[in-house]
Amino acid sequence: MAYAEKVYKVRNGKQTKQFTWRSRYKKPDGTWGSEPGFPTKKLAEESGEQQEAAMRAGRWTDPALAQTQFGTWAREWMAAKSPRGRTVTTRWARLEAHILPKWENTPIRGITWFDAEQWANGLNCDDVTATHCLTLMSQILTGAVDKGMLPVNPLFGRRRSRTAAAKADQAAREETMLWASPDVVLRVARRAGPLDGLHILTTAFTGVRWGESLALRPSSLSTRTEGDFTCPTLLVTEEVAEYAKRGPAGERLGMVLDLEPVKTRESKRRIDMPPFLAELLTAHSAKTKREFLFTPRGPGGHWRRGNFGRQVMRPCADGRKAVTKTRGRAERAAVEPIMKGLTMRALRHTHDTYQEQIGVKPSLAFEQAGHRRPGIKAVYQHPTPDMRRERLEGLEEIFQQAMKSLGWTTVWE
């Protein structure tokens, strides 16, 4: 039977006449629980009765656990999870940079949707990252509900209302997303040389993701046969993840470049290749002695995204200034820019732009990009051999027209 008891305040080590009321109730294990801070006896008794009623209904959560600080529970939750390495790194980055500085010492029961949304809208980061921070917080609080620390997750199922400034900023970002015309892709690929240039061409004409491209092997070249339709394909099952490895408490253990399975079911796919690209990749795979198709020069291993950008994309796309001969440094002529700011991610955008240009049907476009198509049409509509044939003919035509306009007969002289 729940009851209430007085709790006298203490000042300078002496009990005063001021007091509040504490609720006492019997917990499921037979011990007595308590919750302090009630201004009246009646409220304390009612709270205790509510706790015991929740126990009888099987939905009780211990108020003491709900006082756990968010930072303490977040670290426990992170240590219990074991997703892909890159996912762990991203979560810790958001926790350390944005979430914990605000919510580290807040009891999990003290987090409300109103406060969390206002905080997210005021973050000094891009809009997508702010939304992802809220999502991560919601996942952590759902874990607290599952462990019986909270009755409900106050962030679950809520949709963030962005400020007008955030919406305008996001629209501006979308307007500056790059894609490259076919002649630009070919010129950058020629400047990069047969190995790195083929990497660039493959990305622009298949839409393969950066990590997926690094995991391609000679054995990734395969063939699709559907009835009388046959075409060369790239089999995508793995990706190379680049991340800072973390220990159970979030301590940094160094950078890792490692193979992982692709993240989603849709990402595991076979990408149909136009004839010109299949010919180039087949020739390259026949003569390479390395395990993977696209690797840095030297002892092997995998490209790091930043290194590929600095050593390949920036000088090839942005150009470079002339360098005079000095001791220990050879003379180098200036190279004019082709398309400043072009990246491998922009080349993936480029591929999907080409698909839109040649009218690739959505069922096939989503499949080839490794995206999950939303809606009921994803259940009812499927790629056909004729759709695949039209897509490959369209991509081949884009390539051949660009070669003709440049006056080239081969990509690399």
C-alpha positions as CSV (number, residue, x, y, z in Angstrom):
1,M,0.0,0.0,0.0
2,A,1.5,3.3,-1.1
3,Y,1.9,6.1,1.5
4,A,3.6,9.5,1.9
5,E,6.2,10.7,4.3
6,K,7.7,14.1,5.1
7,V,11.2,15.0,4.0
8,Y,12.6,18.0,6.0
9,K,15.0,20.3,4.4
10,V,18.4,20.8,5.9
11,R,20.4,24.0,6.0
12,N,23.9,24.3,7.3
13,G,23.7,20.8,8.6
14,K,20.6,21.4,10.7
15,Q,17.0,20.3,10.0
16,T,14.6,23.1,9.3
17,K,10.8,23.3,9.7
18,Q,10.4,23.3,5.9
19,F,9.6,20.0,4.2
20,T,8.3,18.3,1.1
21,W,6.6,15.0,0.7
22,R,8.1,11.7,-0.6
23,S,6.0,9.0,-2.2
24,R,6.7,5.4,-1.0
25,Y,5.5,2.3,-2.8
26,K,6.3,-1.4,-2.9
27,K,8.3,-2.5,-6.0
28,P,7.8,-5.8,-7.8
29,D,10.8,-7.3,-6.0
30,G,9.3,-6.5,-2.6
31,T,11.6,-3.6,-1.7
32,W,10.3,-0.1,-1.1
33,G,10.7,2.5,-3.8
34,S,10.5,6.2,-3.4
35,E,10.1,9.5,-5.4
36,P,10.7,12.8,-3.6
37,G,9.8,16.4,-4.3
38,F,6.0,16.5,-3.9
39,P,4.5,19.7,-2.4
40,T,1.5,17.9,-0.7
41,K,0.8,14.6,1.0
42,K,-2.1,13.9,-1.4
43,L,0.0,14.3,-4.5
44,A,2.7,12.0,-3.1
45,E,0.1,9.3,-2.2
46,E,-1.5,9.5,-5.6
47,S,1.9,9.1,-7.3
48,G,2.6,6.0,-5.2
49,E,-0.8,4.5,-6.0
50,Q,-0.2,5.2,-9.7
51,Q,3.1,3.4,-9.5
52,E,1.5,0.3,-7.9
53,A,-1.3,0.4,-10.5
54,A,1.3,0.4,-13.3
55,M,3.0,-2.6,-11.7
56,R,-0.3,-4.6,-11.6
57,A,-0.9,-3.6,-15.3
58,G,2.6,-4.8,-16.3
59,R,3.7,-1.3,-17.6
60,W,5.7,0.0,-14.7
61,T,9.1,1.7,-15.2
62,D,11.3,2.5,-12.2
63,P,11.4,6.4,-11.7
64,A,15.0,6.0,-10.4
65,L,16.1,4.6,-13.8
66,A,14.4,7.5,-15.6
67,Q,16.7,9.8,-13.8
68,T,19.7,8.3,-15.6
69,Q,21.7,11.0,-17.4
70,F,21.4,10.9,-21.2
71,G,25.2,10.7,-21.6
72,T,25.5,7.7,-19.3
73,W,22.8,5.8,-21.1
74,A,24.0,6.8,-24.6
75,R,27.4,5.3,-23.9
76,E,25.9,2.1,-22.6
77,W,23.6,1.9,-25.6
78,M,26.5,2.5,-28.1
79,A,28.5,-0.2,-26.4
80,A,25.6,-2.7,-26.8
81,K,25.2,-2.0,-30.5
82,S,27.4,-3.5,-33.2
83,P,26.4,-2.1,-36.6
84,R,28.9,-1.6,-39.5
85,G,32.1,0.3,-38.6
86,R,31.3,3.3,-40.6
87,T,27.9,3.6,-38.9
88,V,29.5,3.5,-35.4
89,T,31.9,6.3,-36.5
90,T,29.1,8.5,-37.7
91,R,27.1,8.0,-34.6
92,W,30.0,8.9,-32.3
93,A,30.8,12.0,-34.4
94,R,27.2,13.3,-34.0
95,L,27.2,12.5,-30.3
96,E,30.5,14.2,-29.6
97,A,30.0,17.2,-31.9
98,H,26.4,18.0,-31.3
99,I,24.3,15.9,-28.9
100,L,26.4,15.3,-25.8
101,P,27.5,19.0,-25.4
102,K,23.8,19.8,-24.9
103,W,22.2,16.7,-23.4
104,E,25.1,15.0,-21.5
105,N,23.8,15.6,-18.0
106,T,20.1,15.8,-18.7
107,P,18.0,13.0,-17.1
108,I,16.4,10.9,-19.9
109,R,13.0,11.6,-18.4
110,G,13.6,15.3,-18.8
111,I,13.9,15.3,-22.6
112,T,10.9,16.6,-24.5
113,W,10.1,16.9,-28.1
114,F,9.7,20.6,-27.9
115,D,13.1,21.2,-26.4
116,A,14.8,18.7,-28.7
117,E,13.3,20.2,-31.8
118,Q,14.2,23.8,-30.8
119,W,17.8,22.6,-30.1
120,A,18.1,20.9,-33.5
121,N,16.8,24.0,-35.3
122,G,19.5,26.0,-33.6
123,L,22.4,23.7,-34.4
124,N,25.4,25.2,-36.3
125,C,25.5,22.4,-38.9
126,D,23.8,21.5,-42.2
127,D,20.1,20.7,-42.0
128,V,20.4,17.0,-42.8
129,T,22.9,16.5,-39.9
130,A,20.5,18.2,-37.5
131,T,17.7,15.9,-38.5
132,H,20.1,12.8,-38.2
133,C,21.0,14.0,-34.7
134,L,17.4,13.9,-33.6
135,T,17.0,10.4,-35.2
136,L,20.0,9.1,-33.2
137,M,18.6,10.6,-30.0
138,S,15.3,8.9,-30.7
139,Q,17.0,5.5,-31.3
140,I,18.8,5.9,-28.0
141,L,15.6,6.7,-26.1
142,T,13.8,3.8,-27.7
143,G,16.5,1.6,-26.3
144,A,15.7,3.1,-22.8
145,V,12.0,2.2,-23.3
146,D,13.0,-1.3,-24.3
147,K,15.1,-1.6,-21.1
148,G,12.3,-0.4,-18.9
149,M,13.9,2.9,-18.1
150,L,11.1,5.1,-19.7
151,P,7.4,4.4,-20.4
152,V,7.5,6.1,-23.8
153,N,10.0,7.7,-26.2
154,P,9.0,11.4,-26.5
155,L,10.8,11.7,-29.8
156,F,9.4,8.6,-31.5
157,G,7.5,9.2,-34.7
158,R,7.8,13.0,-34.6
159,R,8.5,15.0,-37.7
160,R,10.8,17.9,-37.4
161,S,9.5,21.3,-38.4
162,R,12.4,23.2,-40.0
163,T,12.8,26.9,-39.9
164,A,12.3,29.0,-43.1
165,A,16.0,29.8,-43.1
166,A,16.9,26.1,-43.0
167,K,14.6,25.3,-45.9
168,A,16.1,28.1,-47.9
169,D,19.6,26.9,-47.1
170,Q,18.7,23.3,-48.2
171,A,17.2,24.6,-51.4
172,A,20.4,26.5,-52.2
173,R,22.5,23.4,-51.5
174,E,20.4,21.4,-53.9
175,E,20.7,24.0,-56.6
176,T,24.6,23.8,-56.4
177,M,24.7,20.0,-56.8
178,L,27.0,19.2,-59.7
179,W,26.7,16.9,-62.7
180,A,29.0,16.7,-65.6
181,S,28.4,16.7,-69.4
182,P,29.7,13.7,-71.2
183,D,32.5,15.6,-72.9
184,V,33.7,16.9,-69.5
185,V,33.7,13.3,-68.1
186,L,35.8,12.1,-71.0
187,R,38.3,15.0,-70.8
188,V,38.8,14.5,-67.1
189,A,39.1,10.7,-67.6
190,R,41.8,11.2,-70.3
191,R,43.7,13.6,-68.1
192,A,43.6,11.2,-65.2
193,G,45.1,8.4,-67.3
194,P,43.9,4.8,-68.1
195,L,43.7,3.5,-64.5
196,D,42.2,6.4,-62.6
197,G,40.4,7.6,-65.7
198,L,38.6,4.3,-66.1
199,H,37.6,4.6,-62.4
200,I,36.0,8.0,-63.3
201,L,34.3,6.6,-66.4
202,T,32.9,3.7,-64.5
203,T,31.4,5.9,-61.8
204,A,29.8,8.3,-64.4
205,F,28.3,5.5,-66.5
206,T,27.2,3.0,-63.8
207,G,26.5,5.2,-60.8
208,V,28.5,3.0,-58.5
209,R,29.1,4.5,-55.1
210,W,32.6,5.4,-54.0
211,G,33.0,2.6,-51.5
212,E,31.4,0.1,-53.9
213,S,33.8,1.1,-56.7
214,L,36.9,0.4,-54.5
215,A,35.6,-3.1,-53.7
216,L,35.2,-4.1,-57.4
217,R,37.3,-7.1,-58.4
218,P,38.0,-8.7,-61.8
219,S,35.5,-11.4,-60.7
220,S,32.9,-8.6,-60.3
221,L,32.5,-8.6,-64.1
222,S,29.6,-10.9,-64.9
223,T,26.8,-11.4,-67.4
224,R,23.0,-11.0,-67.2
225,T,20.8,-13.2,-69.4
226,E,17.1,-12.8,-69.6
227,G,15.5,-14.7,-72.4
228,D,17.3,-13.6,-75.6
229,F,18.8,-10.5,-73.9
230,T,22.4,-10.7,-72.7
231,C,24.5,-7.9,-71.3
232,P,27.7,-7.5,-69.3
233,T,27.2,-6.4,-65.7
234,L,29.1,-5.3,-62.6
235,L,28.3,-7.3,-59.5
236,V,28.1,-5.2,-56.3
237,T,28.1,-7.0,-53.0
238,E,30.8,-5.3,-50.9
239,E,32.1,-1.8,-50.3
240,V,35.3,-0.4,-48.7
241,A,34.4,1.6,-45.6
242,E,36.7,4.3,-44.3
243,Y,36.1,5.3,-40.7
244,A,37.8,6.0,-37.3
245,K,37.5,2.8,-35.3
246,R,36.1,3.2,-31.8
247,G,36.3,1.3,-28.6
248,P,33.2,0.4,-26.4
249,A,33.4,3.7,-24.6
250,G,33.9,5.7,-27.8
251,E,37.7,6.0,-27.5
252,R,39.5,6.4,-30.9
253,L,41.5,3.4,-32.0
254,G,42.8,4.8,-35.4
255,M,41.6,4.9,-39.0
256,V,40.4,1.8,-40.8
257,L,39.9,1.0,-44.5
258,D,38.0,-2.3,-44.5
259,L,35.7,-4.4,-46.6
260,E,32.1,-4.6,-45.4
261,P,28.9,-6.0,-47.0
262,V,26.8,-3.3,-48.7
263,K,24.4,-1.6,-46.3
264,T,21.0,-2.4,-47.8
265,R,19.3,-5.1,-49.8
266,E,18.9,-2.8,-52.7
267,S,22.6,-1.9,-52.8
268,K,23.4,-5.5,-53.5
269,R,22.8,-5.5,-57.2
270,R,24.1,-6.1,-60.7
271,I,24.7,-3.0,-62.8
272,D,24.2,-3.3,-66.5
273,M,27.2,-1.8,-68.5
274,P,27.1,-0.2,-71.9
275,P,29.3,-2.0,-74.5
276,F,32.2,0.6,-74.5
277,L,32.6,0.4,-70.7
278,A,32.4,-3.4,-70.7
279,E,35.1,-3.6,-73.3
280,L,37.4,-1.2,-71.3
281,L,36.9,-3.0,-68.0
282,T,37.3,-6.4,-69.5
283,A,40.7,-5.4,-71.0
284,H,41.8,-3.8,-67.7
285,S,40.8,-6.8,-65.6
286,A,42.6,-9.2,-68.0
287,K,46.0,-7.4,-67.5
288,T,45.7,-6.3,-63.8
289,K,47.6,-8.4,-61.3
290,R,45.9,-6.8,-58.3
291,E,42.9,-8.1,-56.3
292,F,40.8,-5.0,-56.9
293,L,40.2,-3.1,-60.1
294,F,40.8,0.4,-58.8
295,T,43.7,0.9,-56.4
296,P,46.3,3.6,-55.8
297,R,49.8,3.2,-57.4
298,G,52.4,1.7,-55.1
299,P,52.2,-1.3,-52.8
300,G,48.4,-1.6,-53.1
301,G,45.6,-1.2,-50.6
302,H,42.6,1.0,-51.1
303,W,42.2,4.7,-52.0
304,R,41.2,7.0,-49.3
305,R,38.5,9.4,-50.5
306,G,40.5,12.5,-49.6
307,N,43.7,11.2,-51.2
308,F,41.9,10.4,-54.5
309,G,40.4,13.9,-54.4
310,R,43.7,15.7,-53.9
311,Q,45.9,13.5,-56.2
312,V,43.4,12.8,-59.0
313,M,40.2,14.8,-59.1
314,R,41.4,18.2,-58.1
315,P,44.4,18.5,-60.5
316,C,42.4,16.8,-63.3
317,A,39.2,18.7,-62.9
318,D,40.3,22.0,-61.4
319,G,43.6,22.4,-63.3
320,R,46.8,23.6,-61.7
321,K,49.3,26.4,-61.9
322,A,52.7,26.2,-63.6
323,V,55.6,25.2,-61.4
324,T,59.1,26.5,-62.2
325,K,62.1,24.2,-61.9
326,T,63.9,24.4,-58.6
327,R,66.3,22.2,-56.7
328,G,64.5,18.9,-56.0
329,R,61.5,19.9,-58.0
330,A,60.9,19.4,-61.8
331,E,59.3,22.1,-64.0
332,R,55.6,21.6,-64.6
333,A,53.4,23.3,-67.1
334,A,50.1,24.9,-66.2
335,V,46.9,22.8,-66.7
336,E,43.7,24.6,-67.6
337,P,40.6,23.7,-65.5
338,I,37.9,21.5,-67.1
339,M,35.2,21.6,-64.4
340,K,36.1,23.0,-61.0
341,G,34.7,21.2,-58.0
342,L,33.8,18.0,-59.8
343,T,33.8,15.0,-57.4
344,M,33.2,11.3,-57.6
345,R,29.9,11.8,-55.8
346,A,28.9,14.4,-58.4
347,L,29.7,11.7,-61.0
348,R,27.2,9.4,-59.4
349,H,24.6,12.3,-59.7
350,T,25.8,12.5,-63.3
351,H,24.9,8.9,-64.0
352,D,21.3,9.3,-62.7
353,T,21.0,12.5,-64.7
354,Y,21.9,10.6,-67.8
355,Q,19.3,8.0,-66.9
356,E,16.7,10.7,-66.7
357,Q,17.8,12.3,-70.0
358,I,17.4,9.0,-71.9
359,G,14.1,8.2,-70.2
360,V,15.0,5.2,-68.1
361,K,11.9,3.8,-66.5
362,P,11.8,4.3,-62.7
363,S,11.7,0.6,-61.8
364,L,15.1,0.1,-63.6
365,A,16.6,3.5,-62.6
366,F,16.0,2.7,-58.9
367,E,17.4,-0.8,-59.3
368,Q,20.6,0.3,-61.1
369,A,21.3,3.1,-58.5
370,G,20.8,0.8,-55.6
371,H,17.9,2.8,-54.2
372,R,14.8,1.5,-52.5
373,R,11.8,2.7,-54.6
374,P,9.0,4.0,-52.4
375,G,5.3,3.3,-52.8
376,I,3.1,0.5,-54.2
377,K,4.6,0.8,-57.7
378,A,7.8,-0.8,-56.3
379,V,5.7,-4.0,-55.7
380,Y,3.9,-4.0,-59.1
381,Q,6.5,-2.7,-61.6
382,H,9.7,-4.5,-62.6
383,P,12.5,-4.0,-65.2
384,T,12.1,-5.9,-68.5
385,P,14.8,-6.9,-71.0
386,D,13.5,-4.2,-73.4
387,M,13.9,-1.5,-70.7
388,R,17.5,-2.7,-70.0
389,R,18.3,-2.7,-73.8
390,E,17.0,0.8,-74.2
391,R,19.0,2.1,-71.2
392,L,22.2,0.6,-72.5
393,E,21.6,1.9,-76.0
394,G,21.0,5.4,-74.5
395,L,24.2,5.4,-72.4
396,E,26.2,4.1,-75.4
397,E,24.8,6.8,-77.6
398,I,25.8,9.5,-75.0
399,F,29.3,8.2,-75.0
400,Q,29.7,7.9,-78.7
401,Q,28.2,11.4,-79.3
402,A,30.7,12.8,-76.8
403,M,33.6,11.0,-78.5
404,K,32.5,12.3,-81.9
405,S,32.1,15.9,-80.7
406,L,35.7,15.8,-79.2
407,G,37.0,14.2,-82.4
408,W,38.4,11.2,-80.5
409,T,38.7,7.6,-81.6
410,T,40.0,6.3,-78.3
411,V,39.7,7.7,-74.7
412,W,43.4,7.4,-74.0
413,E,46.0,8.0,-76.6
